[in-house]
């Protein structure tokens, strides 16, 4: 049995996306980060701390001051969390 998509009322559009990440048209991942953003921690500071942190302010290009529930403030490198 062959599925005829025209009878189902939808179209399949073939589109090629440019996924060249070296292109300058893509924003730098650092530019997306903002204060008051919750991020997922890749490394927990203690076994009892939460796995998320609230970004407070950017300290350097690769470091943020963050607040981690049940732990307190911490200086995080951007490699230590995802968003």
C-alpha positions as a Python dict, from the first residue, in 0.01 Angstrom:
ca = {
    (1, 'X'): (0, 0, 0),
    (2, 'X'): (135, 340, -95),
    (3, 'X'): (58, 655, 102),
    (4, 'X'): (-75, 936, -116),
    (5, 'X'): (1, 1260, 74),
    (6, 'X'): (-215, 1465, -164),
    (7, 'X'): (-528, 1292, -33),
    (8, 'X'): (-436, 1363, 328),
    (9, 'X'): (-429, 1739, 278),
    (10, 'X'): (-67, 1817, 347),
    (11, 'X'): (237, 1879, 137),
    (12, 'X'): (591, 1763, 181),
    (13, 'X'): (821, 2048, 94),
    (14, 'X'): (1179, 1967, 8),
    (15, 'X'): (1395, 2239, 151),
    (16, 'X'): (1768, 2246, 202),
    (17, 'X'): (1896, 2430, 507),
    (18, 'X'): (2236, 2592, 534),
    (19, 'X'): (2380, 2447, 855),
    (20, 'X'): (2726, 2593, 815),
    (21, 'X'): (2795, 2698, 1175),
    (22, 'X'): (3108, 2888, 1075),
    (23, 'X'): (2894, 3141, 892),
    (24, 'X'): (2892, 3488, 1044),
    (25, 'X'): (2516, 3512, 998),
    (26, 'X'): (2464, 3293, 1308),
    (27, 'X'): (2479, 3478, 1640),
    (28, 'X'): (2745, 3384, 1890),
    (29, 'X'): (2605, 3154, 2159),
    (30, 'X'): (2738, 3394, 2424),
    (31, 'X'): (2510, 3670, 2293),
    (32, 'X'): (2199, 3468, 2372),
    (33, 'X'): (2276, 3451, 2744),
    (34, 'X'): (2114, 3712, 2963),
    (35, 'X'): (2086, 3779, 3333),
    (36, 'X'): (1777, 3625, 3498),
    (37, 'X'): (1796, 3317, 3273),
    (38, 'X'): (1771, 2968, 3421),
    (39, 'X'): (2031, 2726, 3285),
    (40, 'X'): (2085, 2350, 3325),
    (41, 'X'): (2402, 2261, 3516),
    (42, 'X'): (2623, 1997, 3358),
    (43, 'X'): (2825, 1960, 3681),
    (44, 'X'): (2657, 1977, 4021),
    (45, 'X'): (2850, 2171, 4288),
    (46, 'X'): (2723, 1927, 4553),
    (47, 'X'): (2509, 1616, 4570),
    (48, 'X'): (2229, 1815, 4736),
    (49, 'X'): (2215, 2119, 4508),
    (50, 'X'): (1965, 2176, 4232),
    (51, 'X'): (2058, 2095, 3873),
    (52, 'X'): (1966, 2445, 3754),
    (53, 'X'): (2113, 2788, 3817),
    (54, 'X'): (1989, 3143, 3775),
    (55, 'X'): (2235, 3366, 3591),
    (56, 'X'): (2288, 3690, 3781),
    (57, 'X'): (2549, 3880, 3581),
    (58, 'X'): (2827, 3821, 3332),
    (59, 'X'): (3176, 3851, 3482),
    (60, 'X'): (3393, 3776, 3179),
    (61, 'X'): (3326, 3654, 2827),
    (62, 'X'): (3313, 3292, 2948),
    (63, 'X'): (3205, 3332, 3312),
    (64, 'X'): (2878, 3413, 3484),
    (65, 'X'): (2789, 3473, 3845),
    (66, 'X'): (2493, 3247, 3919),
    (67, 'X'): (2268, 3149, 4206),
    (68, 'X'): (2209, 2777, 4261),
    (69, 'X'): (1921, 2676, 4491),
    (70, 'X'): (2041, 2488, 4801),
    (71, 'X'): (2399, 2594, 4726),
    (72, 'X'): (2423, 2972, 4689),
    (73, 'X'): (2622, 3189, 4452),
    (74, 'X'): (2880, 3036, 4221),
    (75, 'X'): (3105, 3150, 3941),
    (76, 'X'): (3026, 2932, 3639),
    (77, 'X'): (3214, 2888, 3316),
    (78, 'X'): (2988, 2863, 3012),
    (79, 'X'): (3115, 2505, 2961),
    (80, 'X'): (2953, 2408, 3293),
    (81, 'X'): (2593, 2468, 3183),
    (82, 'X'): (2358, 2450, 2889),
    (83, 'X'): (2056, 2659, 2799),
}
